[in-house]
Amino acid sequence: GAAASGSGALSIANCKAYGVREPVSGREYAILRIETASGIVGWGETHSIGSSELARAAAILRGHPATEFGPLHARLADLPSLQAATNMALLDIVGQAAKAPVYQVLGGPTRHQARALAPLGGADDAALLAALKRAQAAGFRAFLVPAAAPASRNSGQAFILANRRRLETLRAAGEQLDFAIDCGAALTAGDAASLSDALERLHPLWLDEPCELTNLAAIRKISAERVTPLGFGRSVTRASAFQDLLREDLIDVFRPDLAQNGITQIRKFAALAEANYIAVAPYHNGGPIGTAAALHLAASLPNFFVQQLPLPEAEADRRFRAELAGLSLENVTEGYLALPAGAGLGLKINASLLGKELA
């Protein structure tokens, strides 16, 4: 109501963007700043933003109310890198105008904390075990583990034994730990089926992107004949592609990329998923503004499962993220993230860390 009555004050006046690079890991992401006539500033995030894309987006957005989520999303259809970031920023503005968190604007929270999933990195099992212990110390209890790469296509027992040994080693590191297996869409359907069989008794949360979504019949065979859940969705940006997965009964966990879809689009996907008893675990490998958006999204989804959260190895990178958008935003306690408490996305942006403005 506050947003609607002040739509003139919420007219979009300007757009700016910044390229951000973490100091040690070099992880890069782009931050979008949308300013309104009343001075309210909204923030969004995506993988990257080109200067020409920013200029075109600014021309499209300028003068329109920040409340026009749907129409503006449609008008940015040929600028997909900016659709998600714009959606986050507009919701941030509307939440601030309404003096309420974004999840409250979206209908109220379905939960008061969000389960967190840490992706582990390492060249071998020893490095992965060290990464697991760091993540445990940071409060995580669920982990995304890279599958050991096969030496060749349909490589057989050596590949299967390597992955079973890897997961058994990590499971021995502590009690009440959960693991999803990240296959990176790199396996053949045969290797994916063999891996599913081999890991079934170890009860992974799901196999993540076991193979490419090019042969739905082969994936259907894996899904129908095995117990281990399958997760897909990082490359999905259209409802039609997601409906194909639902129609063929191929998916147990939906993994939409937050930086490609934004909050509103994933909520639409999630409504389809809920009707088919599919859990939603958004993919997020960007910065802390994306984390804030992910938490508001998680709070608004009845079928939310777990939120992937980047966990930089270097202390300098973790400090950079905390100082950029809020010291407590990415703190994990006993496996869970608290929801942001402020209006909008609840961010406290440190402008000195934004880096060079994109012209």
C-alpha positions as CSV (number, residue, x, y, z in Angstrom):
1,G,0.0,0.0,0.0
2,A,2.8,2.4,0.9
3,A,4.6,1.5,-2.4
4,A,1.4,2.0,-4.4
5,S,0.5,5.4,-2.9
6,G,4.1,6.7,-3.5
7,S,4.5,5.4,-7.0
8,G,5.6,8.8,-8.2
9,A,8.3,8.9,-5.6
10,L,9.4,5.4,-6.6
11,S,9.9,6.5,-10.2
12,I,13.3,5.2,-11.4
13,A,15.8,8.0,-11.9
14,N,19.1,6.4,-12.6
15,C,21.0,3.1,-12.9
16,K,24.6,2.4,-12.1
17,A,26.7,-0.8,-12.1
18,Y,30.0,-1.9,-10.5
19,G,32.3,-4.8,-11.3
20,V,33.5,-6.4,-8.1
21,R,36.4,-8.8,-7.7
22,E,37.3,-10.5,-4.4
23,P,40.9,-9.9,-3.4
24,V,42.4,-13.4,-3.1
25,S,40.1,-15.8,-5.0
26,G,39.4,-13.4,-7.8
27,R,35.7,-14.3,-7.8
28,E,33.8,-11.7,-9.9
29,Y,30.3,-10.5,-9.9
30,A,28.4,-7.3,-11.0
31,I,26.4,-5.1,-8.7
32,L,23.5,-3.0,-10.0
33,R,22.3,0.2,-8.2
34,I,18.9,1.6,-9.1
35,E,18.1,5.1,-7.7
36,T,14.5,6.5,-7.4
37,A,13.2,10.1,-7.5
38,S,12.7,10.0,-3.7
39,G,16.3,8.9,-3.1
40,I,15.6,5.3,-2.2
41,V,18.3,3.0,-3.6
42,G,17.9,-0.6,-4.5
43,W,20.6,-3.1,-5.1
44,G,20.9,-6.2,-7.3
45,E,23.5,-8.7,-8.4
46,T,24.3,-10.8,-11.5
47,H,27.3,-12.5,-13.1
48,S,28.4,-9.6,-15.3
49,I,27.0,-6.4,-16.8
50,G,28.4,-4.8,-20.0
51,S,28.6,-1.0,-20.4
52,S,26.3,-1.1,-23.5
53,E,23.8,-3.3,-21.7
54,L,23.7,-0.9,-18.8
55,A,23.0,2.0,-21.0
56,R,20.2,0.2,-22.8
57,A,18.7,-1.0,-19.5
58,A,18.8,2.6,-18.0
59,A,16.9,3.9,-21.0
60,I,14.2,1.2,-20.6
61,L,13.9,1.7,-16.8
62,R,14.1,5.4,-16.4
63,G,10.8,7.1,-15.5
64,H,9.0,3.9,-14.7
65,P,7.7,3.0,-11.2
66,A,9.8,0.5,-9.3
67,T,6.6,-1.5,-8.7
68,E,6.3,-2.6,-12.3
69,F,8.1,-5.9,-11.9
70,G,6.4,-7.8,-14.7
71,P,6.4,-5.2,-17.4
72,L,10.0,-4.2,-16.8
73,H,11.1,-7.8,-16.7
74,A,9.5,-8.3,-20.1
75,R,11.1,-5.2,-21.6
76,L,14.5,-6.4,-20.5
77,A,14.0,-9.8,-22.3
78,D,17.0,-9.2,-24.6
79,L,19.2,-8.2,-21.7
80,P,19.1,-11.4,-19.6
81,S,22.1,-10.5,-17.5
82,L,20.2,-7.5,-16.2
83,Q,16.8,-9.1,-15.6
84,A,17.7,-10.8,-12.4
85,A,19.7,-7.9,-10.9
86,T,16.9,-5.5,-11.8
87,N,14.3,-7.7,-10.1
88,M,16.3,-7.8,-6.9
89,A,16.9,-4.1,-6.9
90,L,13.2,-3.2,-7.6
91,L,12.1,-5.5,-4.7
92,D,14.7,-3.9,-2.5
93,I,13.2,-0.5,-3.3
94,V,9.6,-1.5,-2.7
95,G,10.5,-3.2,0.6
96,Q,12.2,0.0,1.8
97,A,9.2,2.1,0.7
98,A,6.9,-0.2,2.6
99,K,9.3,-0.4,5.6
100,A,9.2,-4.2,5.5
101,P,11.6,-7.0,4.5
102,V,11.2,-8.3,1.0
103,Y,9.9,-11.6,2.2
104,Q,7.1,-9.8,4.0
105,V,6.3,-7.9,0.8
106,L,6.1,-11.3,-0.9
107,G,3.5,-12.5,1.6
108,G,5.3,-13.2,4.9
109,P,7.9,-15.8,5.8
110,T,7.4,-19.5,5.6
111,R,10.4,-20.0,7.9
112,H,12.7,-17.9,10.1
113,Q,16.0,-19.4,9.1
114,A,17.4,-21.1,5.9
115,R,19.5,-24.2,5.8
116,A,22.9,-23.5,4.2
117,L,25.0,-25.7,1.8
118,A,28.7,-25.1,1.4
119,P,30.4,-26.1,-1.9
120,L,33.8,-27.8,-1.2
121,G,36.8,-27.2,-3.4
122,G,40.0,-29.2,-3.7
123,A,42.2,-31.1,-6.1
124,D,42.1,-34.4,-4.2
125,D,40.4,-36.1,-1.2
126,A,42.8,-34.6,1.3
127,A,42.1,-31.1,0.1
128,L,38.4,-31.7,0.2
129,L,38.6,-33.0,3.7
130,A,40.5,-29.9,4.8
131,A,37.8,-27.8,3.1
132,L,35.2,-29.7,4.9
133,K,36.7,-29.1,8.3
134,R,37.0,-25.3,7.5
135,A,33.3,-25.3,6.5
136,Q,32.3,-27.2,9.7
137,A,34.2,-24.7,11.8
138,A,32.2,-21.9,9.9
139,G,28.9,-23.6,11.0
140,F,27.9,-25.6,8.0
141,R,26.4,-29.1,8.2
142,A,25.5,-29.7,4.5
143,F,28.1,-29.7,1.7
144,L,28.3,-29.9,-2.1
145,V,31.1,-32.3,-3.0
146,P,32.6,-32.4,-6.5
147,A,32.5,-35.9,-8.0
148,A,35.8,-37.4,-8.9
149,A,36.2,-37.0,-12.6
150,P,36.2,-40.2,-14.7
151,A,39.4,-41.0,-16.6
152,S,37.3,-41.6,-19.7
153,R,33.7,-42.0,-20.8
154,N,31.9,-44.9,-19.2
155,S,35.1,-45.6,-17.2
156,G,33.7,-48.3,-14.9
157,Q,34.8,-49.5,-11.5
158,A,37.8,-47.2,-11.0
159,F,35.5,-44.1,-11.2
160,I,32.9,-45.7,-9.0
161,L,35.3,-46.7,-6.3
162,A,37.0,-43.3,-6.3
163,N,33.7,-41.5,-5.6
164,R,32.5,-44.0,-3.0
165,R,35.9,-43.7,-1.2
166,R,35.6,-39.9,-1.4
167,L,32.2,-39.7,0.2
168,E,33.1,-42.3,2.9
169,T,36.1,-40.3,3.8
170,L,34.1,-37.1,4.2
171,R,31.3,-38.8,6.1
172,A,33.8,-40.1,8.7
173,A,34.7,-36.5,9.5
174,G,31.6,-36.0,11.7
175,E,28.1,-37.0,12.6
176,Q,24.9,-35.4,11.2
177,L,26.6,-34.2,8.1
178,D,24.8,-34.2,4.7
179,F,26.3,-34.3,1.2
180,A,25.1,-33.5,-2.3
181,I,27.4,-34.7,-5.2
182,D,28.2,-32.1,-7.8
183,C,28.7,-33.8,-11.2
184,G,28.8,-30.6,-13.2
185,A,26.7,-32.1,-16.1
186,A,30.0,-33.8,-17.1
187,L,29.0,-37.5,-16.9
188,T,27.5,-39.8,-19.5
189,A,24.1,-41.3,-18.6
190,G,25.8,-44.6,-18.0
191,D,28.4,-43.2,-15.6
192,A,25.6,-41.2,-13.8
193,A,23.5,-44.4,-13.4
194,S,26.5,-46.3,-12.0
195,L,27.4,-43.5,-9.6
196,S,23.8,-43.3,-8.4
197,D,23.8,-47.1,-7.7
198,A,27.2,-46.9,-5.9
199,L,26.3,-44.0,-3.6
200,E,22.7,-45.1,-2.8
201,R,23.6,-46.7,0.6
202,L,25.5,-43.6,1.6
203,H,22.3,-41.5,1.2
204,P,23.5,-38.3,-0.5
205,L,21.0,-35.5,-0.6
206,W,21.0,-35.6,-4.4
207,L,23.2,-36.0,-7.4
208,D,23.6,-32.4,-8.8
209,E,23.5,-32.0,-12.6
210,P,24.7,-35.6,-13.3
211,C,24.6,-35.1,-17.1
212,E,23.5,-32.6,-19.7
213,L,19.8,-32.1,-20.4
214,T,20.1,-33.2,-24.0
215,N,18.7,-36.7,-23.7
216,L,15.6,-36.7,-21.5
217,A,14.9,-40.4,-22.2
218,A,18.3,-41.5,-20.8
219,I,17.7,-39.3,-17.7
220,R,14.2,-40.7,-17.3
221,K,15.8,-44.2,-17.1
222,I,18.2,-43.1,-14.3
223,S,15.4,-41.4,-12.4
224,A,12.9,-44.2,-12.7
225,E,15.2,-47.1,-11.8
226,R,17.1,-45.6,-8.9
227,V,16.5,-44.1,-5.5
228,T,19.2,-41.4,-5.3
229,P,17.5,-38.0,-5.9
230,L,18.5,-36.0,-9.0
231,G,19.0,-32.2,-9.1
232,F,18.9,-30.1,-12.2
233,G,18.3,-26.5,-13.2
234,R,21.4,-24.3,-13.3
235,S,20.9,-23.6,-17.0
236,V,17.2,-23.3,-16.8
237,T,15.8,-19.8,-17.4
238,R,12.5,-20.5,-19.1
239,A,9.4,-22.1,-17.8
240,S,9.0,-24.4,-20.8
241,A,12.4,-26.1,-20.1
242,F,11.4,-26.6,-16.5
243,Q,8.0,-28.0,-17.5
244,D,9.8,-30.6,-19.7
245,L,11.6,-31.9,-16.6
246,L,8.4,-32.0,-14.6
247,R,6.4,-33.6,-17.4
248,E,9.0,-36.4,-17.7
249,D,9.3,-36.8,-13.9
250,L,13.1,-36.4,-14.1
251,I,13.8,-34.1,-11.2
252,D,13.7,-34.2,-7.4
253,V,15.5,-31.0,-6.5
254,F,15.3,-27.9,-8.7
255,R,18.5,-25.8,-8.8
256,P,17.8,-22.5,-10.6
257,D,20.7,-20.0,-10.8
258,L,19.7,-16.9,-8.7
259,A,21.9,-14.6,-10.8
260,Q,20.2,-15.6,-14.0
261,N,16.6,-15.7,-12.8
262,G,16.1,-13.3,-9.9
263,I,13.6,-13.6,-7.1
264,T,10.3,-13.3,-8.9
265,Q,11.1,-15.7,-11.7
266,I,12.3,-18.4,-9.3
267,R,9.1,-18.0,-7.3
268,K,7.1,-18.8,-10.4
269,F,9.2,-21.9,-11.0
270,A,8.8,-22.9,-7.4
271,A,5.0,-22.7,-7.6
272,L,5.2,-25.3,-10.5
273,A,7.6,-27.4,-8.5
274,E,5.5,-27.4,-5.3
275,A,2.5,-28.8,-7.3
276,N,4.8,-31.7,-8.3
277,Y,6.4,-32.3,-4.9
278,I,9.8,-30.9,-6.0
279,A,12.1,-29.2,-3.6
280,V,13.9,-25.9,-4.5
281,A,17.6,-25.4,-3.7
282,P,18.8,-22.3,-5.6
283,Y,22.3,-22.2,-7.1
284,H,24.3,-19.2,-5.9
285,N,28.0,-18.6,-6.6
286,G,28.1,-14.8,-6.5
287,G,28.4,-12.1,-3.9
288,P,26.7,-11.1,-0.6
289,I,23.9,-9.1,-2.3
290,G,22.9,-12.3,-4.0
291,T,23.0,-14.0,-0.6
292,A,20.6,-11.5,0.8
293,A,18.2,-12.0,-2.2
294,A,18.5,-15.8,-1.7
295,L,17.5,-15.6,1.9
296,H,14.4,-13.5,1.2
297,L,13.6,-16.0,-1.6
298,A,14.0,-18.9,0.8
299,A,11.7,-17.3,3.4
300,S,9.0,-16.9,0.8
301,L,9.0,-20.5,-0.6
302,P,7.0,-23.3,1.0
303,N,9.1,-25.9,-0.8
304,F,12.5,-24.4,-0.1
305,F,15.2,-27.1,0.7
306,V,18.6,-25.6,1.2
307,Q,20.6,-22.6,0.0
308,Q,24.0,-22.9,-1.6
309,L,26.3,-20.3,-0.1
310,P,29.8,-19.4,-1.4
311,L,32.5,-20.0,1.2
312,P,35.8,-18.4,0.2
313,E,38.9,-20.2,1.5
314,A,40.8,-17.0,2.2
315,E,40.0,-14.9,5.3
316,A,40.5,-11.7,3.3
317,D,37.8,-12.7,0.9
318,R,35.4,-13.6,3.7
319,R,36.1,-10.3,5.4
320,F,35.6,-8.4,2.1
321,R,32.1,-10.0,1.6
322,A,31.1,-9.2,5.2
323,E,32.2,-5.6,4.9
324,L,30.6,-5.1,1.5
325,A,27.0,-5.8,2.5
326,G,26.7,-6.5,6.2
327,L,28.8,-8.2,8.8
328,S,26.3,-10.8,9.9
329,L,24.6,-11.6,6.6
330,E,26.5,-14.8,5.8
331,N,27.1,-16.1,9.3
332,V,26.1,-19.7,9.6
333,T,25.0,-21.2,13.0
334,E,24.5,-25.0,13.3
335,G,23.8,-25.3,9.6
336,Y,21.4,-22.4,9.2
337,L,21.4,-18.7,8.1
338,A,19.3,-16.1,9.8
339,L,17.0,-14.0,7.7
340,P,17.9,-10.3,7.2
341,A,16.0,-8.1,9.5
342,G,16.0,-4.7,7.8
343,A,13.6,-3.2,5.3
344,G,14.0,-4.3,1.6
345,L,16.9,-6.7,1.2
346,G,18.3,-5.5,4.6
347,L,21.7,-4.5,3.1
348,K,24.3,-2.1,4.5
349,I,26.4,-1.4,1.5
350,N,30.0,-0.2,1.9
351,A,30.4,2.0,-1.1
352,S,34.2,2.2,-0.8
353,L,34.4,-1.6,-1.7
354,L,32.2,-1.4,-4.9
355,G,35.2,-0.8,-7.2
356,K,35.1,0.9,-10.5
357,E,31.8,2.1,-11.8
358,L,30.9,0.7,-15.2
359,A,30.5,3.6,-17.7
